[in-house]
Amino acid sequence: MPTENRIDCPALHKRSNSYPFGDRVPRTVRMLKTVTADPMPGIGLAYIKGDIPVVKKDSIHRVWTNSHGAVAAVMPDGRHLGLRNAEFEVDTWHELSPESTSRVTRWIDRAHRLYLTGPMTGFEDFNFPAFNKMASKLRAIGYIVENPAEHGVVLDAEWGDYMAYELTRLSLCGLVAVLPGWESSKGARLEVHIARELGMSVLNAHELIQTKFLTM
């Protein structure tokens, strides 16, 4: 059988008590924003030889993870670019035991992947600040979040075009979290209806966070 093409990293061998990903180790991540190397105090970017490392929004990158959960994108030339939690979401995980299968891995990903929905039309900035604030909170407690506010807006696109794309992202998830006022949104109602028809859990986003903290 072919072996997994993995980047060896400390988290594959030992994980600290503060490690944030449980029994899983990120293999690849999808970037939520474009990230470049941070300048060092006093010398800026002079410590970097060659091109400045950069990873672009929506790109997929293999990563290196230390035993405390710090994640770095591995560049084609082998250099590492450190990433902050809000800058990426885990795309795939390493298989850590022979018993692991791609089917089990997909199930685990779906169980931790959440689709965020709520009202946008008629709100200032399409209600994106509320979406982004909630997505950040949900990621902080361990969820992989599909956030429509991060999928972009094309002003001349039809409503049906947006929904067709968002439903493909919804299908990757295991549950849906709703923001206040979702009942007044045609799109959110459709997403909730489809999620329930597919047997997915639909939860209030604020209550989900409160429940998580109460059980920690």
C-alpha positions as CSV (number, residue, x, y, z in Angstrom):
1,M,0.0,0.0,0.0
2,P,1.3,3.6,-0.7
3,T,2.5,5.4,2.4
4,E,1.3,8.9,3.3
5,N,3.5,11.7,2.0
6,R,3.9,13.5,5.3
7,I,6.0,16.2,6.7
8,D,7.6,15.0,9.9
9,C,6.9,17.3,12.8
10,P,7.0,17.2,16.7
11,A,3.2,16.8,17.0
12,L,3.3,13.5,15.2
13,H,5.4,12.1,18.1
14,K,4.5,14.0,21.2
15,R,1.8,16.5,22.2
16,S,1.7,18.7,25.3
17,N,-1.2,19.2,27.6
18,S,-1.9,22.6,26.0
19,Y,-2.0,21.1,22.5
20,P,-5.2,22.5,20.8
21,F,-6.1,19.7,18.3
22,G,-6.7,16.8,20.6
23,D,-5.5,13.5,19.1
24,R,-5.2,14.9,15.6
25,V,-2.3,16.6,13.7
26,P,-2.9,19.0,10.8
27,R,-1.6,17.8,7.5
28,T,-2.8,20.7,5.2
29,V,-4.5,24.0,5.9
30,R,-6.7,26.3,3.8
31,M,-5.7,30.0,4.2
32,L,-8.4,32.4,5.3
33,K,-6.3,35.4,4.5
34,T,-3.0,36.2,2.7
35,V,-0.1,36.1,5.1
36,T,3.5,37.3,4.7
37,A,6.5,36.9,7.0
38,D,6.5,39.2,10.1
39,P,9.4,41.8,10.3
40,M,11.8,41.3,13.3
41,P,12.3,44.3,15.6
42,G,15.2,46.5,14.5
43,I,16.0,44.6,11.3
44,G,12.7,44.3,9.6
45,L,12.8,41.5,6.9
46,A,16.5,41.6,6.4
47,Y,16.8,38.2,8.2
48,I,15.1,36.6,5.2
49,K,17.3,35.4,2.3
50,G,15.6,35.4,-1.1
51,D,12.0,36.0,-1.7
52,I,9.8,37.0,1.2
53,P,7.6,33.9,2.1
54,V,3.9,34.5,1.4
55,V,0.8,32.3,1.4
56,K,-2.3,33.5,-0.4
57,K,-5.9,33.4,0.8
58,D,-7.8,30.2,-0.2
59,S,-4.6,28.4,-1.1
60,I,-3.9,24.9,0.4
61,H,-0.5,24.3,2.1
62,R,1.2,21.4,3.9
63,V,2.1,22.4,7.4
64,W,4.6,21.6,10.2
65,T,3.1,21.6,13.8
66,N,5.1,21.6,17.0
67,S,4.1,19.7,20.2
68,H,2.3,22.8,21.6
69,G,0.1,23.3,18.4
70,A,2.0,26.1,16.7
71,V,1.5,25.7,12.9
72,A,3.7,26.8,10.1
73,A,3.1,26.6,6.4
74,V,5.9,24.7,4.6
75,M,7.0,26.6,1.5
76,P,8.2,24.8,-1.7
77,D,11.8,25.5,-0.8
78,G,11.4,24.0,2.6
79,R,11.2,27.3,4.6
80,H,8.5,27.6,7.3
81,L,6.0,30.5,7.6
82,G,4.4,30.7,11.0
83,L,0.6,31.0,11.0
84,R,-1.8,32.4,13.6
85,N,-5.0,30.4,14.4
86,A,-7.3,33.1,12.8
87,E,-5.4,32.9,9.5
88,F,-6.2,29.3,8.5
89,E,-8.5,26.4,9.0
90,V,-7.4,22.7,8.9
91,D,-8.1,21.2,5.5
92,T,-6.9,17.6,6.1
93,W,-5.3,15.7,9.1
94,H,-2.5,13.2,9.3
95,E,-3.5,9.5,9.8
96,L,-1.9,8.6,13.1
97,S,-2.6,4.8,13.2
98,P,-2.9,1.9,10.8
99,E,-6.6,1.6,11.7
100,S,-7.3,5.0,10.3
101,T,-9.1,5.1,7.0
102,S,-10.0,7.9,4.7
103,R,-13.7,7.3,5.5
104,V,-13.1,7.7,9.2
105,T,-11.0,10.8,8.6
106,R,-13.8,12.4,6.6
107,W,-16.3,11.6,9.4
108,I,-14.0,13.2,12.0
109,D,-13.6,16.3,9.8
110,R,-17.3,16.6,9.3
111,A,-18.0,16.2,13.0
112,H,-15.8,19.2,13.7
113,R,-16.7,21.3,10.7
114,L,-19.5,23.8,11.2
115,Y,-21.5,26.0,8.8
116,L,-22.4,29.5,10.1
117,T,-25.5,31.0,8.8
118,G,-27.6,34.1,9.5
119,P,-29.1,37.2,8.0
120,M,-27.1,39.4,5.5
121,T,-29.5,41.3,3.2
122,G,-30.4,44.7,4.6
123,F,-27.6,44.9,7.1
124,E,-24.7,47.3,7.0
125,D,-21.6,45.5,5.4
126,F,-23.9,42.5,4.9
127,N,-23.7,41.7,8.6
128,F,-20.1,40.5,8.0
129,P,-18.8,41.8,11.3
130,A,-21.2,39.6,13.2
131,F,-20.3,36.6,11.1
132,N,-16.6,37.2,11.5
133,K,-16.8,37.8,15.2
134,M,-18.7,34.6,15.8
135,A,-16.5,32.5,13.5
136,S,-13.5,33.6,15.5
137,K,-15.1,32.5,18.7
138,L,-16.1,29.2,17.3
139,R,-12.6,28.5,16.0
140,A,-11.2,29.4,19.4
141,I,-13.1,26.4,20.9
142,G,-12.0,24.0,18.3
143,Y,-14.4,24.1,15.4
144,I,-13.5,24.3,11.7
145,V,-15.9,27.0,10.5
146,E,-17.4,27.6,7.0
147,N,-18.1,31.3,7.2
148,P,-20.0,32.8,4.3
149,A,-18.6,36.2,5.1
150,E,-15.2,35.0,4.1
151,H,-16.4,33.6,0.7
152,G,-16.6,37.1,-0.9
153,V,-19.2,39.2,-2.6
154,V,-19.7,39.8,-6.3
155,L,-22.0,42.7,-6.7
156,D,-23.6,41.6,-10.0
157,A,-24.0,37.9,-9.0
158,E,-27.4,36.4,-8.7
159,W,-28.8,35.2,-5.4
160,G,-29.1,31.7,-6.8
161,D,-25.4,31.7,-7.7
162,Y,-24.4,32.5,-4.1
163,M,-26.7,29.8,-2.7
164,A,-25.5,27.2,-5.1
165,Y,-21.9,27.8,-3.9
166,E,-22.8,28.0,-0.2
167,L,-24.7,24.8,-0.3
168,T,-21.6,23.0,-1.5
169,R,-19.8,24.4,1.5
170,L,-22.7,23.4,3.8
171,S,-22.4,19.8,2.5
172,L,-18.9,19.5,3.9
173,C,-20.1,20.1,7.5
174,G,-21.6,18.1,10.3
175,L,-23.7,20.8,11.9
176,V,-25.0,24.3,11.4
177,A,-24.8,27.3,13.8
178,V,-27.3,30.1,13.4
179,L,-26.9,33.8,14.2
180,P,-29.8,35.9,15.6
181,G,-32.4,36.8,13.0
182,W,-31.7,33.9,10.8
183,E,-35.5,33.2,10.5
184,S,-35.9,36.4,8.5
185,S,-33.3,35.4,5.9
186,K,-34.5,33.5,2.9
187,G,-31.1,32.0,2.4
188,A,-30.5,31.0,6.0
189,R,-34.0,29.4,6.1
190,L,-33.1,27.4,3.0
191,E,-29.8,26.3,4.5
192,V,-31.4,25.3,7.8
193,H,-34.1,23.3,6.0
194,I,-31.6,21.4,3.9
195,A,-29.4,20.8,6.9
196,R,-32.3,19.3,8.8
197,E,-33.4,17.2,5.9
198,L,-29.8,15.8,5.8
199,G,-30.0,14.9,9.5
200,M,-27.5,17.6,10.6
201,S,-27.8,19.3,14.0
202,V,-28.9,23.0,13.9
203,L,-27.8,25.0,16.9
204,N,-27.9,28.5,18.2
205,A,-24.3,29.8,17.8
206,H,-24.3,31.8,21.0
207,E,-25.7,28.9,23.0
208,L,-23.2,26.5,21.4
209,I,-20.3,28.7,22.8
210,Q,-21.9,29.0,26.2
211,T,-22.4,25.2,26.4
212,K,-18.8,24.5,25.3
213,F,-17.4,26.8,28.1
214,L,-19.7,25.2,30.7
215,T,-18.3,21.8,29.9
216,M,-14.6,22.8,29.8
